Amino acid sequence: VLQVVNFVIYNAYLCAAFAYTAELSTIPNEQTRFNSRFQTIHYISMLTFLVLVMVISTVLGTGDVGTARISQTAAFVVCTSVFGLSWKWFFRPRPALRECPPGTLFKSGFQKLSSTFSHIWSNWYTLRFFLLSVMLSEAATMALSTISTTYMTHVLEMGAGEIGKAFLCVFVAGIPGS
């Protein structure tokens, strides 16, 4: 249950954060610096979380289920407190950029997505393939982490601690490429 709540809160936060980061600056170099810092903080946070969960589960001597419980509980507590504080103190209200078209907000959102997609697809050749590569790489990354965890669990018969160490190696090895 906590995992589902966490997923919803995290994705709502990311949507709002990405919407706001695009408006931080109109100067490309400055915007690139903001985005770079945001991604760096995100990466370091994931690495720190992994290390903390591994240390806590090792100290407490928990098994796979206990490690999963520690991970989900810690993620829920951290996400709700940090995201709650950021929603309260950092996301300030601002006026709408344009009026919402008639109809439901849900329908209007999909209509806007459709028109934006059509505009990008027909007028921005390079951006079209950049966004396509971002979508496919995100999907590949998520699929790889899910499949590799399943493979390490069922085929290699690794425990939660061993899988955590494997992902720690992957995170550390990914630092130079980030």
N, C-alpha and C positions, 0 to 999 in steps of 0.2 A: 504494500500500500504506500509506504514511504517513497519507494522508487517511482511510482506513478506521479505522486504529488511533486516530488523533486523534479521530474522530467517536465511537468507542466510549468512549474515556477521558473526553472532554468531557461526554457525556451521563450517564455514571456519576457523574461529579463533580457535575453539576447536580442530579441526583436526590438525592444525599446532602446537598448544600448547601441545597436547598429544604426537605428534610425537617428539617434542623437549624434553619434560620432561623425556621421556624414555632414552635419551642420556645424561642427566645431570650427572649421576654418575654410576659407575659399582659396587659400594659398596652397598649391599642391605639395610643396616640400613640407610645410607645416602639418598638413593633413596626413602625409605619409609618416611623419614622425609620431603623430598621435596614434595612428593605426599600429605602427610598429611597437610602441610602448604597450598598447592594449593587448596585443598578441603575446608579447613577452611576459606580461603579468599573468595572462591566462595560462601560458605554458608553465611558468614557475609555480603557479598555484596548483596545477595538476600534479606536478612532480612532488611538491611539498605534501600534498594530500596523500599520495601513494606512499611516501616514506613514513608519514605519521601513522597511517593505518597498519603498515608492516611492523613498525616498532611497537605499537600498542598491542597488536595481536600476538607478537612474539613474547612480549613481557607478560601478557595475561595467559599465554599458552593455549589460545583458542584454536579450534579446528577450522575447517572450511566454512561451516555454517556460522560459527562465532565471528569469524573474520568478515563475512558478508554482513552480519548484523551490525558490527562495529562500523563498517564502511558506510552502510546506508543510514545509520543513525547519525554519524558524524556529518555526512553530506547533507542530511535534512536539517540538522541544527545550524550548520554553517550557512547553508543556502538561505534558509528562512531569515536568519538574523542579518546576514550581510545584505541580501537582496531587499529585505524590509527596510533597513537603514538607508540603502541607496535610493529606494523609491521615495522614502519620506524626505530625505535631506538633499539629494543631488539632482533628481529629475524635477525641475521646476515647471510649473504650468506655463504653457505658451499658447498663443492663439492658433487656430487652425490655419493652414496654408491656403486652403480653398474650401468652398462649401461642399458638403456631401450631396451627391446627386439624389434625386428622389428614389424611394424604395428602401429596402433593408440595407443595413450597413454591411451585412455578409455579402449580399448580391453586388453592392457597389464596389466592395473590395475586389471581388473576382473580376468584375468588369474593368476596373482600373489595371489589375494585373494583366489581363488579356490585352488591353490597348498598349500598355508599356511593353509587353512581350512582342507584339506585332511591330511597334515602332523600332525597337532594338533590332529585331530580326531583319527588317527591311532597310534600315538606314545605317546601322553601325556594325559593319562586317567584323572588325577586330574585337569589339566588345562582345559580340554574339559568341565567338569561340572562346573568349576568356571566361565568360560566365558559364558556358558549357563545361569547360575544363574544371572550374571551381566546383560545380555541382557534382561532376563525376568523381573528382578526387575526394570530396567530402564523403560521398557514398562509399567509395572504395576504402577509405580509412575506417569508417564505421563497420563495414563488412569484414575487413581484415581483423579488427580487434575482436569482433564477435566470433568469427570463425577460428581465429587462433586460440582464443580462450577455450572454446569447445574442443578443439583438437588437443590442446595441452591437457585438458581435463580427462577426456575419454580415451584418447589413443596413447598419449604419453603417461597418463595416470599421475599427473602432477597435482600437488595440493595447492591451496590458496597462497601459501608463503612462497612456494617455488614460482608460481605464475606471477606473483607480485615482483619477485626478483627479476624475472624475465622482462616484464614491462618496465622495470626500473632501468635495466640495461638499454632497452629500446629508447626510453625517454632521454637518457644521458647521451646515447649515441646520436640522437636526433638534434642535440643542441647545436653542433657546428652547422647543420643544414638549415637551421631556423634563422 
